Each structure stands twice: as C-alpha cells, then as structure tokens.
Amino acid sequence: MHTQVSASLPGEMPETVNFKRQVELNRTFEGDYPLAKFSRLRELLANTDGHVTAKIEFGRSVGFACIKASVSAKLWLNCQRCLQPLEQDVTGSFKFALVRSEEEFELLPEEFEPYLLEGEEQSMIDLVEDELILCLPMVAAHEDACSSYMEKQNKKVKAAIEAEKEESHPFAALQSLKDDLNN
C-alpha cells in the first residue's frame, strides 16, 4: 500500500511527523514550504520571498527504514564580489536510513547516510533546511562582471595574464637580444 499526500500551496506540507510511522504507512509528501519557515537558511539569503519544493518519500530499502527526498528552490543570495542579490537555482537529493543509535551507523550500506531518530516527532523543516544549506554554493557570484569596479579589475587581470604570456614565450629573450643588436 502506498499513500501519497500532496500539497500544492505553501504551508500545506507538515512541519513535523513521526518518521517511523510514515515508513510504516509508506507515505510520500510532495509540496511547498515558504522560505520564511527556514530560520537558519534565512540568515544566508538576500531575500526570503519564495518557496522550497520538496518530495519526501518514506519506505524501506534493503531492510532499512529510509527517507528519500529531493528539494529545489530559487534562492536570492548575495554576490560575494559586488554584494548585490543574485538568483540561484539550488537542488539536492538525499537518502537516509533511520537509526536509533550510533552503533547502527556501522551496519548501513554505503548508499545511505544515517539519520538518528530522537523522540517521537521529527522536523521535516529541519530535514529540508539542512539539505538546502548543504547545496548552497561555496561562493555565490554573478557569472559575468557584476560592477564597473569588477569589470576594471577583470581587464587588469586579463592584461597582466597576456603580459605574462608574452614574457614567458620561450624565445622572447632571443627576440629581445635580436632587437637590441639591430638597434
């Protein structure tokens, strides 16, 4: 039996559920969370408008209770060059085996990461937020020059690289010597 719970409007996805119970029900949740729900992620964003789309499947795989999920969002990050906002598509997926103790970590196949269950209810918000934070780029930056200052710096760097290429030419010293002899 496979039960699917769909949510299409922001806020319809549950914030907390009993993960073990969802595995027993073989349940899938699919829908959106507003970005405003993610307190740790919000601190890293330039703008918190928008939503996160998630599909979270509970079930069993190779004898283990597991969670498979995919998340995606369009996030507004601060460019680390010009400090102006830039829109970034962020996607991620994960597969966790639900465990009750650290001793069970060793028993898991490589395809799983352990998820240590604590208490009856677990936070789906935290689960999704953790994955999104891990999927953020190390350094967010516009692909092109993002300010006149950066454009000038890029031109200087390109000129320096070209000058270095000219100097590192293997016969540049001979050409210079030849030019000196001719003069």
Number of C-alpha atoms within 10 A of each C-alpha: 7 10 13 14 12 14 18 12 12 15 15 16 22 14 15 14 13 14 22 20 14 19 19 14 15 19 19 20 20 19 21 24 24 17 23 14 17 18 12 12 17 18 10 15 16 17 17 18 13 16 20 23 22 23 19 22 21 26 22 16 12 8 9 17 19 26 26 18 21 18 22 20 19 16 26 21 23 21 18 13 15 15 15 15 18 19 16 17 11 18 18 17 16 16 18 19 25 23 21 13 12 11 8 13 17 9 11 17 12 8 10 18 17 22 18 15 16 10 8 11 14 16 14 18 16 16 16 24 21 14 19 22 14 12 16 18 11 7 11 18 21 19 8 8 15 16 14 10 12 14 13 12 13 13 12 12 12 12 12 12 12 12 11 11 11 12 12 11 10 10 11 12 12 10 12 11 11 11 10 9 8 7 5
